[in-house]
Amino acid sequence: MKNTILLFILFFTLNASAQVFELVKDINLNGDANPTGMMAFNGKIYFAANDNIHGRELWVSDGTNAGTKMLKDINPRGDANPQYLVEFKGKIYFSAKTTSNGIELWVSDGTASGTKLFKDIYPGTKSSIPGDFKLDTDKLYFKASNNALGSELWVSDGTAGGTKIVKDINPGVASSRVDLLLLSKGKLYFRATHIASGAELWVSDGTAEGTHIVKDIFAGTSSSNPYYARELNGKIYFSADDGTTYGRELWVTDGTSAGTQLVKDFNPGAGNGFPGSFKEYKGKQYFGAKDSNNNTHLWVSDGTTEGTKLLKRINSSGSSQVGSYKIVFNNKLFFTATNGIKGVELWRTDGTSRGTVMLKDINTNGHSEPTYLFIYNKKLYFAAKDAMGNKKLYETDGSRAGTKSIAPNSATNTSPIKSFLYKAQLNGSIYFRANFNGKGRELWKYTTPVR
């Protein structure tokens, strides 16, 4: 009797701790389905995929093989290529292509009958190419183009009638080439081009009257080209080039021209510091920037010139190559860098120079180049190259010993992961694109017990 109880307990324990990989469905039997744009919505996963019969269309999955199917053949004559899926006011908005309408704004309630053209912004067969969606509480901002105004900033309240251009920033058919950067306190910060000021930082409250340039940083028709906008302590930090004195450096704004100024000149003079890919950690911004030797290292800023300083020169003889992938996990900041001896690997910091260390040398023959870091069930996951140069899925608990590659026991493909750019979580599982069995990049899911 005791042995039976012990066997039962052992069986339960093993199964409770089981980690399960599962091919949800082999959508394309002749190659890669390449599922992309994954998002969870109303208890299901929605994504774009190609079954090699209908072209690239919108699919839906409840996590089972039988429950994974094409939602709608939007473009029967070719690829609809659904992109930029985003939930807004209880529906999915996305861009898709048809032969008769071109690439336009579509909407779906999760059913085939409820998946339809939302608005033909560029009437006829030509395309408005809506994209770069940013969600406010009751507004959906995006960029789009039509025949009269070129590519400009648009906004929608969730109705076709309430979907309109915000402002013709670069008047006439000339495009302002907007790039949406950041939403903060009900205002959208974005880059836009005007014939008189070039590409500069703009702000909008969703109305034409409330849409204006913040500051012409590179005075005149040239462009400061602001990038990497992030908020910290109520202000917006970004990279920009004044074109005359400082090169591309760190700037800050409170939304006014007077409150827009240089924070620090990392590469003194006209040299470019190229600060970017900011990540907030412990109330400060962490990022890579170039010094006077044009080497990129890890910097930290509290938003003041005095409080912006080099955290650590990870590579003492060259560039540390601090990358764009950063994530806060277990009260540490994880990022990619190289010390010049090992390749580009995953590092972590507690905010001090001494506490900034390499997690593990995954690729002992070169760069493991970790990408697409994300947290799932209290562990950190990422894609990285092993010593053979194969891209695999890794997990870590934040320690060197607890960092390892994971895959199904039956995996036959040596390099199963291309990227984790496309992933979604639903009902305790993570869904992603992979090719573990050598039959193509398909929809897989990974499930672990809640820790």
C-alpha positions in Angstrom: 0.0 0.0 0.0 2.8 2.4 0.9 4.6 1.6 -2.3 1.5 2.4 -4.3 1.1 5.7 -2.6 4.8 6.5 -3.2 4.5 5.6 -6.9 1.4 7.8 -7.2 3.1 10.8 -5.5 6.1 10.3 -7.8 3.9 10.1 -10.9 2.0 13.3 -9.9 5.3 15.1 -9.1 6.9 14.3 -12.4 3.8 15.3 -14.4 3.2 18.5 -12.4 6.8 19.6 -13.2 6.6 18.5 -16.9 7.6 20.9 -19.6 5.7 20.2 -22.8 6.4 21.3 -26.3 3.6 20.7 -28.8 3.2 21.3 -32.5 -0.2 23.0 -32.6 -0.7 22.3 -36.3 1.4 21.7 -39.4 -0.4 24.4 -41.4 1.8 24.2 -44.5 2.5 20.6 -45.4 4.9 21.5 -48.1 7.1 24.1 -46.4 6.9 27.1 -44.0 3.6 28.5 -42.7 5.7 31.2 -41.0 3.1 32.3 -38.5 3.5 36.0 -37.6 1.7 38.8 -35.8 0.5 36.6 -33.0 -1.9 38.1 -30.5 -4.3 36.7 -27.8 -7.9 37.8 -28.2 -11.1 36.5 -26.5 -9.4 33.2 -25.5 -7.8 32.4 -28.8 -4.6 33.1 -30.7 -4.8 35.1 -34.0 -2.0 35.3 -36.5 -1.0 35.4 -40.2 0.1 32.2 -41.9 0.5 30.6 -45.3 -1.0 27.1 -45.9 0.3 27.0 -49.5 -3.3 26.8 -50.8 -4.9 30.1 -49.9 -1.8 32.3 -49.6 -1.0 34.3 -46.5 -4.2 34.9 -44.6 -5.6 35.5 -41.1 -5.7 32.3 -38.9 -7.1 31.5 -35.4 -6.3 28.8 -32.9 -7.7 27.6 -29.6 -4.5 25.7 -29.0 -5.6 22.4 -30.5 -4.9 21.0 -34.0 -8.6 20.8 -34.8 -9.2 24.3 -33.5 -6.5 25.9 -35.6 -8.0 27.1 -38.9 -8.0 29.9 -41.4 -10.4 32.6 -40.1 -11.1 34.1 -43.5 -9.7 34.1 -47.1 -9.5 37.8 -47.3 -7.8 37.9 -50.6 -8.9 34.9 -52.7 -6.6 36.0 -55.6 -3.4 36.2 -53.6 -1.9 37.0 -50.2 -3.9 39.2 -47.8 -0.7 39.4 -45.7 -2.4 40.6 -42.4 -0.1 42.8 -40.3 0.0 44.9 -37.2 -2.7 43.1 -35.4 -3.9 45.2 -32.4 -6.9 45.0 -30.0 -8.9 48.2 -29.8 -12.4 48.6 -28.3 -13.1 44.8 -28.2 -12.0 44.1 -31.8 -8.9 43.3 -33.8 -7.7 46.0 -36.2 -5.0 45.2 -38.8 -3.9 46.0 -42.3 -4.6 43.5 -45.2 -4.5 43.4 -48.9 -7.2 42.6 -51.5 -7.1 42.9 -55.3 -9.9 45.4 -55.4 -8.9 47.7 -52.5 -5.2 47.3 -52.0 -3.7 47.4 -48.5 -6.2 49.0 -46.2 -7.5 49.0 -42.6 -9.5 45.9 -41.6 -11.4 44.8 -38.5 -12.4 41.5 -37.0 -14.6 40.4 -34.0 -13.0 37.0 -34.2 -15.5 35.5 -36.7 -15.3 35.0 -40.4 -18.5 37.1 -41.0 -17.2 39.8 -38.6 -13.9 40.1 -40.5 -14.3 42.9 -43.0 -12.8 46.0 -44.6 -13.1 48.8 -42.0 -12.2 51.8 -44.2 -10.8 52.3 -47.7 -8.6 55.2 -46.9 -7.1 55.3 -50.4 -10.1 54.6 -52.6 -9.8 52.1 -55.4 -7.1 49.5 -56.0 -4.2 51.6 -54.6 -3.0 51.2 -51.0 -3.1 53.5 -47.9 -0.8 51.0 -46.1 -1.9 51.7 -42.6 0.5 50.7 -39.9 2.6 51.7 -36.9 -0.4 51.5 -34.6 -0.4 53.2 -31.2 -3.2 52.8 -28.7 -4.6 55.5 -26.4 -7.5 54.9 -24.1 -10.1 55.9 -26.7 -8.0 56.5 -29.8 -6.1 54.4 -32.3 -3.3 56.3 -34.0 -1.6 55.1 -37.1 0.1 56.3 -40.3 -1.6 56.0 -43.7 -1.6 57.5 -47.1 -4.3 58.7 -49.6 -4.3 60.2 -53.1 -4.8 63.8 -51.9 -2.6 64.2 -48.8 0.3 61.6 -49.0 1.4 59.7 -45.9 0.2 61.4 -42.7 -1.0 60.9 -39.1 -4.5 59.3 -38.8 -6.7 58.5 -35.8 -9.7 56.4 -35.2 -12.4 56.2 -32.5 -13.5 52.8 -33.6 -16.0 53.9 -36.2 -15.5 54.4 -39.9 -16.8 58.0 -39.7 -14.5 58.7 -36.8 -11.4 57.5 -38.7 -9.7 60.5 -40.2 -6.5 62.3 -40.9 -5.3 64.3 -37.8 -3.5 66.9 -39.8 -1.9 67.4 -43.2 1.5 68.1 -41.7 3.3 68.4 -45.0 0.6 70.1 -47.1 -0.6 68.7 -50.4 0.4 65.3 -51.8 3.9 65.5 -50.2 4.2 63.0 -47.3 5.2 63.8 -43.8 6.5 60.3 -43.4 5.3 60.0 -39.8 6.9 57.5 -37.4 4.9 57.1 -34.2 7.2 57.0 -31.2 5.5 57.2 -27.8 2.2 57.9 -26.0 2.4 59.9 -22.8 -0.3 61.6 -20.7 -2.8 61.5 -23.6 -0.4 62.9 -26.1 1.4 61.2 -29.0 5.0 62.0 -29.7 6.1 61.2 -33.3 8.6 62.1 -36.0 7.3 64.0 -39.0 8.7 65.8 -42.0 7.7 69.3 -43.0 9.0 71.2 -46.0 10.3 74.0 -43.8 11.7 72.1 -40.9 12.7 68.6 -42.1 12.1 65.5 -39.9 11.6 66.7 -36.3 9.8 65.8 -33.1 6.0 66.5 -33.1 3.2 66.1 -30.6 -0.5 65.6 -31.0 -3.6 65.3 -28.8 -5.6 63.9 -31.7 -6.8 67.2 -33.1 -5.5 69.3 -35.9 -5.2 72.3 -33.5 -3.3 70.3 -30.9 -0.8 68.9 -33.4 2.4 70.8 -33.8 6.2 70.6 -33.9 7.8 70.5 -30.5 11.1 72.0 -31.6 13.2 72.4 -34.8 16.3 70.9 -33.3 18.3 70.9 -36.5 17.2 74.4 -37.5 16.0 75.0 -41.1 15.0 72.4 -43.6 17.5 69.7 -42.4 16.4 67.0 -40.0 17.3 66.0 -36.5 15.5 62.7 -37.0 14.5 61.9 -33.4 14.5 58.2 -32.4 14.1 55.9 -29.4 11.7 58.0 -27.4 11.1 56.8 -23.8 9.4 58.4 -20.8 11.1 58.9 -17.4 9.8 60.9 -14.5 7.2 62.7 -16.6 9.6 63.7 -19.4 10.4 62.3 -22.8 14.0 61.2 -23.6 15.2 60.6 -27.2 18.1 60.6 -29.6 18.5 63.5 -32.0 21.1 65.3 -34.1 21.3 69.1 -34.0 23.5 69.0 -37.1 25.8 71.8 -36.0 27.3 71.4 -32.5 26.7 68.0 -31.0 25.9 65.3 -33.5 23.4 62.6 -32.5 23.1 62.7 -28.7 20.6 62.4 -25.8 17.8 65.0 -25.6 14.9 65.5 -23.3 11.5 67.3 -23.6 8.6 68.3 -21.5 6.5 68.8 -24.6 7.5 72.4 -25.1 10.1 74.1 -27.2 11.7 75.8 -24.2 11.7 72.5 -22.3 13.5 70.6 -25.1 17.3 70.5 -24.6 20.4 68.4 -24.8 21.1 66.1 -21.8 24.6 65.0 -22.6 27.2 65.0 -25.4 28.6 61.5 -25.1 30.9 61.9 -28.1 32.1 65.5 -27.7 31.8 67.9 -30.5 30.3 66.9 -33.8 30.8 63.2 -33.2 27.8 61.0 -32.7 27.0 59.3 -29.4 24.1 57.4 -30.9 22.3 56.8 -27.6 19.4 54.5 -28.0 17.3 51.5 -27.0 16.6 52.9 -23.5 15.3 50.7 -20.7 14.0 52.0 -17.4 15.4 50.2 -14.3 15.3 51.4 -10.7 14.0 54.8 -11.8 16.8 55.5 -14.3 17.4 54.9 -18.0 20.0 52.4 -19.1 21.3 52.4 -22.7 24.3 52.1 -25.0 26.1 55.1 -26.3 29.4 55.9 -28.0 32.3 57.7 -26.3 35.0 59.9 -27.8 36.7 56.8 -29.2 33.5 55.7 -31.0 33.2 52.7 -28.7 29.7 51.8 -27.4 29.4 51.1 -23.7 26.7 50.9 -21.0 25.4 54.2 -19.7 22.9 55.2 -17.1 20.9 58.5 -16.7 18.6 60.0 -14.1 17.6 62.6 -16.6 20.2 65.2 -15.6 23.5 66.0 -17.2 25.3 65.4 -13.9 23.4 62.1 -13.3 24.2 60.7 -16.8 27.4 58.7 -16.7 29.2 55.6 -17.8 28.1 52.6 -15.8 30.8 50.2 -17.0 33.3 49.9 -19.8 32.6 46.2 -20.4 35.1 46.0 -23.2 38.2 47.8 -22.0 39.9 47.6 -25.4 37.0 48.4 -27.8 33.3 48.6 -28.2 31.1 46.7 -25.7 28.4 46.5 -28.4 25.5 47.1 -25.9 22.5 45.9 -27.9 18.9 46.8 -28.2 17.5 43.8 -26.3 17.0 44.6 -22.6 14.6 43.3 -20.0 14.1 43.6 -16.2 13.9 40.1 -14.6 14.3 39.1 -10.9 15.2 42.7 -10.0 18.2 42.7 -12.5 18.5 44.3 -15.9 19.5 41.8 -18.6 21.1 43.0 -21.9 23.5 41.9 -24.6 27.1 43.0 -24.8 30.7 41.7 -25.3 33.8 42.1 -23.2 36.1 41.7 -26.3 37.2 38.3 -25.1 33.9 36.5 -25.4 31.4 37.2 -28.1 28.1 39.1 -27.8 26.4 37.3 -24.9 23.7 37.9 -22.3 24.7 40.1 -19.4 23.0 41.4 -16.2 23.4 44.3 -13.9 22.1 45.4 -10.5 22.8 49.1 -11.4 26.4 49.0 -10.2 29.7 48.5 -12.1 30.7 45.6 -9.9 27.3 44.0 -10.3 27.5 44.1 -14.1 28.6 40.6 -15.2 28.2 38.2 -18.1 25.5 35.6 -17.4 27.0 32.8 -19.5 29.2 32.2 -22.5 26.6 30.4 -24.6 28.6 30.3 -27.8 32.1 29.5 -26.9 33.2 29.9 -30.5 31.8 33.3 -31.2 28.6 35.4 -30.6 25.5 33.8 -29.3 23.6 37.1 -30.0 20.6 36.6 -27.7 17.4 38.2 -29.1 13.7 38.7 -28.2 13.9 38.3 -24.5 10.6 37.6 -22.7 9.4 36.4 -19.3 7.1 33.4 -18.9 6.2 31.6 -15.7 8.9 33.2 -13.7 11.8 32.4 -16.1 13.5 34.4 -18.8 13.4 33.0 -22.4 15.4 34.1 -25.5 16.8 32.8 -28.8 20.5 32.4 -29.1 23.2 30.7 -31.1 25.1 27.7 -29.6 28.7 26.8 -30.1 27.8 25.3 -33.5 26.1 28.5 -34.6 22.6 27.0 -34.4 19.7 29.2 -33.2 17.9 27.6 -30.3 15.4 28.4 -27.5 17.0 29.1 -24.1 15.6 29.6 -20.6 17.2 31.0 -17.5 16.4 31.5 -13.9 18.9 34.4 -13.8 21.9 32.2 -12.9 24.7 30.7 -15.0 23.9 27.2 -13.9 20.2 27.8 -14.6 20.8 28.9 -18.2 20.2 26.2 -20.8 18.8 25.4 -24.2 15.4 23.6 -24.3 13.6 21.7 -27.0 11.3 18.7 -27.4 13.1 15.3 -26.8 12.2 14.3 -30.4 13.6 17.5 -32.0 15.5 16.7 -35.2 16.3 20.2 -36.5 19.6 21.6 -35.1 18.6 25.2 -35.6 14.8 25.4 -34.8 14.4 29.1 -33.8 14.6 32.0 -36.2 13.2 34.6 -33.9 10.7 35.3 -31.1 9.5 38.5 -32.6 6.2 36.7 -33.0 4.8 35.1 -29.8 1.7 35.2 -27.6 0.6 33.8 -24.2 -2.7 32.1 -23.7 -4.1 29.8 -21.0 -0.7 29.1 -19.4 1.1 28.4 -22.7 3.4 30.4 -24.9 2.8 30.2 -28.6 5.6 30.9 -31.1 7.1 30.1 -34.5 9.6 27.2 -34.6 10.9 24.3 -36.7 11.8 21.6 -34.2 10.9 18.7 -36.5 12.6 19.8 -39.8 9.2 20.1 -41.6 9.0 23.9 -41.7 8.4 26.9 -39.4 5.0 26.3 -37.9 2.9 27.2 -34.8 4.2 25.6 -31.6 3.3 26.0 -28.0 5.3 25.5 -24.8 3.7 24.8 -21.5 5.3 24.7 -18.0 3.6 24.5 -14.6 3.1 27.8 -12.8 6.0 28.2 -10.4 
